[in-house]
C-alpha cells in the first residue's frame, strides 16, 4: 500500500487489521496474512512509525474537515437509500442489476469517503444530509 500517513489512517479507521507497504511485501507478507487471519493487528515497522508519528502529531484527533467536503456520487446515494431502507446487499444487487460484490465495494467506499464506521452512522448521515427522511414524530 501507500506510505502516506493519511492513507494509513483512513485504512485503519475503515477497520483494516493489517497494513503492509509494497516495499515490505517480500519480508512481511506471510506473517501479515497469518496474523490477520487470526484476527490480530499487523503493521510493518515502517507503518508503525507512520502511525506513531501521526498520533504524536495530532493527538489521535481526526481532522474535522477531512470528510466534511466528501460527497457521495449519485450511485452511492442510491446505495445509501437502499441500505437505509434496511435492504441486504443481495436485495440491493438484485434491484440495481449489479453483483453483491459491487454493492459491498460501494458500501465500503462510502464508509471510507465519509469517515463512517457503522451502518447506524451511515443512516444518521443519510438523514442529516436529507438523502432519506427520518422517522416522523408520530412513529
C-alpha positions as CSV (number, residue, x, y, z in Angstrom):
1,X,0.0,0.0,0.0
2,X,0.9,3.7,0.0
3,X,3.3,5.2,2.5
4,X,1.1,8.2,3.2
5,X,0.1,8.8,6.8
6,X,-3.4,10.0,5.7
7,X,-3.9,6.8,3.7
8,X,-2.7,4.6,6.6
9,X,-5.1,6.4,9.0
10,X,-8.0,6.0,6.6
11,X,-7.4,2.3,6.0
12,X,-7.1,1.6,9.7
13,X,-10.2,3.8,10.6
14,X,-12.1,1.8,8.0
15,X,-11.4,-1.4,10.1
16,X,-8.4,-2.9,8.4
17,X,-6.4,-5.3,10.7
18,X,-3.2,-5.1,8.7
19,X,-1.2,-2.8,6.5
20,X,1.9,-3.7,4.5
21,X,3.8,-1.4,2.3
22,X,4.6,-2.6,-1.2
23,X,8.2,-2.3,-0.4
24,X,7.8,-4.7,2.6
25,X,5.8,-7.4,0.8
26,X,8.7,-9.9,0.4
27,X,9.7,-9.6,4.0
28,X,6.3,-9.4,5.8
29,X,3.5,-10.8,3.6
30,X,3.3,-14.3,5.1
31,X,3.4,-13.1,8.6
32,X,0.8,-10.4,7.9
33,X,-1.6,-12.9,6.3
34,X,-1.2,-15.3,9.3
35,X,-1.8,-12.5,11.9
36,X,-4.8,-11.0,10.1
37,X,-6.3,-14.5,9.6
38,X,-6.0,-14.9,13.3
39,X,-7.8,-11.5,13.8
40,X,-4.6,-9.9,15.1
41,X,-3.4,-6.4,14.1
42,X,-0.4,-6.4,11.8
43,X,1.7,-3.4,10.9
44,X,5.2,-3.4,9.5
45,X,7.8,-1.5,11.4
46,X,7.6,1.4,8.9
47,X,3.8,1.6,9.1
48,X,4.1,1.5,12.9
49,X,6.4,4.5,12.7
50,X,3.9,6.3,10.4
51,X,1.0,5.6,12.8
52,X,3.0,6.7,15.9
53,X,4.2,9.9,14.2
54,X,0.7,10.7,13.2
55,X,-0.6,10.0,16.7
56,X,2.0,12.2,18.3
57,X,1.4,15.0,15.7
58,X,-2.4,15.1,16.1
59,X,-3.0,13.6,19.5
60,X,-5.2,11.0,17.6
61,X,-7.7,13.7,16.8
62,X,-9.2,13.2,13.4
63,X,-9.1,16.2,11.1
64,X,-12.7,17.6,11.3
65,X,-12.5,19.0,7.7
66,X,-11.2,15.8,6.2
67,X,-14.6,14.2,5.4
68,X,-16.8,17.3,5.6
69,X,-16.3,18.1,1.9
70,X,-16.8,14.5,0.7
71,X,-20.0,14.0,-1.2
72,X,-21.4,10.6,-2.4
73,X,-21.9,10.1,-6.1
74,X,-25.4,9.6,-7.4
75,X,-24.8,5.8,-7.5
76,X,-23.6,5.9,-3.9
77,X,-26.7,7.9,-2.9
78,X,-28.8,5.2,-4.4
79,X,-26.9,2.6,-2.4
80,X,-27.3,4.6,0.8
81,X,-31.1,4.9,0.2
82,X,-31.4,1.2,-0.1
83,X,-29.3,0.5,2.9
84,X,-31.3,3.0,5.0
85,X,-34.4,1.1,3.9
86,X,-32.9,-2.0,5.6
87,X,-32.2,-3.9,2.4
88,X,-29.5,-6.5,2.3
89,X,-26.6,-6.4,-0.1
90,X,-28.2,-9.2,-2.0
91,X,-31.5,-7.4,-2.4
92,X,-29.8,-4.2,-3.5
93,X,-27.7,-6.1,-6.0
94,X,-30.9,-7.7,-7.5
95,X,-32.7,-4.4,-7.7
96,X,-29.9,-2.5,-9.3
97,X,-28.7,-5.3,-11.6
98,X,-25.2,-5.4,-10.1
99,X,-23.3,-8.1,-8.2
100,X,-23.3,-8.4,-4.5
101,X,-19.5,-7.7,-4.5
102,X,-20.2,-4.4,-6.3
103,X,-22.7,-3.4,-3.6
104,X,-20.1,-4.3,-0.9
105,X,-17.5,-2.3,-2.7
106,X,-19.8,0.7,-3.0
107,X,-20.7,0.4,0.7
108,X,-17.0,0.2,1.8
109,X,-16.1,3.2,-0.4
110,X,-19.0,5.2,1.0
111,X,-18.0,4.5,4.6
112,X,-14.3,5.3,3.9
113,X,-15.1,8.5,1.9
114,X,-17.5,9.8,4.6
115,X,-15.4,8.7,7.6
116,X,-18.2,6.5,9.0
117,X,-17.7,3.3,10.9
118,X,-21.1,1.6,11.1
119,X,-24.4,1.2,9.3
120,X,-26.0,3.3,12.1
121,X,-23.6,6.2,11.4
122,X,-24.4,5.9,7.7
123,X,-28.1,6.1,8.3
124,X,-27.6,9.1,10.6
125,X,-25.6,10.7,7.8
126,X,-28.3,10.0,5.3
127,X,-30.9,11.6,7.5
128,X,-28.8,14.7,8.3
129,X,-27.9,15.1,4.6
130,X,-31.6,14.6,3.6
131,X,-30.8,11.6,1.4
132,X,-33.6,9.9,3.3
133,X,-36.2,11.3,5.7
134,X,-36.0,10.4,9.4
135,X,-38.9,8.9,11.3
136,X,-41.8,11.3,11.8
137,X,-42.9,12.3,15.3
138,X,-46.0,10.1,15.1
139,X,-43.9,6.9,14.5
